[in-house]
Amino acid sequence: MINMDRLDICDGHYLNLHHQVRKEKNLSPRLWVALENEVMNDLLKMEEKEIER
């Protein structure tokens, strides 16, 4: 679980939550790897759905 004190999405600073977390660099290495793995898995799933169309 990531404890964010604020979300600045769509205010011009960050594109999404992943972008904010990456730019603020407030994750441990273990959590950073877990986040990156989940983002990549989601991107691969979206790509697979596009290919199936």
SETI-730827 format. One record per residue: x, y, z of N, C-alpha, C in turn. Coordinates in steps of 0.1 Angstrom, whole numbers, padded with zeros to 4 digits, always signed. Example, Ala and Ser with C-alpha at 12.3 -4.5 7.8 and 13.67 -1.06 7.14 Angstrom:
+0132-0057+0078+0123-0045+0078+0132-0033+0078+0128-0022+0071+0137-0011+0071+0129+0000+0079
//
This chain:
+0008-0012+0000+0000+0000+0000+0009+0012+0000+0006+0022-0008+0013+0034-0009+0005+0045-0002+0011+0051+0007+0005+0062+0015+0008+0075+0009-0001+0081+0001+0002+0094-0005-0005+0105+0003+0002+0116+0006-0004+0126+0014-0013+0135+0005-0011+0134-0008-0019+0142-0018-0018+0135-0032-0028+0137-0040-0027+0133-0054-0028+0146-0062-0018+0147-0071-0017+0159-0079-0020+0156-0094-0028+0146-0096-0031+0141-0109-0039+0152-0117-0036+0154-0129-0043+0163-0138-0042+0177-0134-0033+0181-0126-0031+0195-0122-0020+0201-0130-0014+0194-0139-0004+0199-0148+0010+0194-0144+0011+0188-0132+0024+0183-0127+0026+0168-0131+0015+0160-0129+0016+0145-0131+0005+0141-0140+0008+0131-0149-0001+0125-0158-0011+0115-0151-0005+0107-0141-0013+0097-0134-0006+0094-0121-0011+0085-0113-0006+0081-0100+0008+0076-0102+0010+0067-0112+0023+0061-0114+0034+0072-0117+0030+0081-0125+0040+0092-0128+0043+0100-0115+0033+0103-0107+0036+0111-0094+0045+0103-0085+0042+0090-0083+0050+0082-0074+0065+0081-0080+0066+0079-0093+0079+0078-0099+0087+0091-0097+0081+0102-0099+0088+0115-0098+0091+0119-0083+0083+0115-0074+0085+0119-0060+0096+0109-0053+0098+0098-0059+0108+0088-0054+0107+0085-0039+0095+0082-0035+0093+0079-0021+0090+0064-0018+0094+0055-0027+0092+0041-0025+0105+0034-0021+0104+0023-0014+0115+0015-0011+0118+0007-0024+0130+0002-0025+0133-0006-0038+0124-0018-0040+0119-0025-0030+0110-0036-0031+0097-0031-0036+0091-0020-0031+0079-0015-0036+0080-0009-0050+0091-0003-0053+0094+0002-0066+0093-0009-0077+0099-0021-0074+0099-0032-0083+0085-0037-0085+0078-0038-0073+0064-0043-0074+0055-0034-0082+0056-0021-0081+0049-0011-0089+0052-0013-0103+0065-0013-0107+0069-0014-0121+0063-0027-0127+0064-0038-0119+0059-0051-0124+0044-0050-0127+0036-0044-0118+0022-0043-0120+0019-0034-0132+0026-0023-0134+0024-0014-0145+0026-0022-0158+0037-0029-0159+0041-0037-0171+0030-0047-0174+0026-0054-0163+0015-0064-0165+0002-0058-0171-0002-0047-0166-0013-0040-0171-0012-0036-0186+0000-0031-0189+0003-0027-0203+0002-0039-0212+0008-0050-0208+0008-0062-0216-0007-0067-0218-0015-0067-0207-0029-0071-0208-0036-0062-0218-0034-0049-0218-0041-0040-0227-0037-0043-0241-0024-0046-0243-0019-0049-0257-0025-0062-0262-0026-0072-0253-0032-0085-0257-0046-0083-0262-0054-0075-0255-0068-0072-0258-0068-0065-0272-0059-0056-0275-0059-0049-0288-0056-0059-0299-0047-0068-0296-0043-0078-0306-0055-0088-0309-0063-0091-0299-0074-0100-0301-0085-0094-0309-0086-0081-0310-0097-0075-0318-0096-0077-0332
//
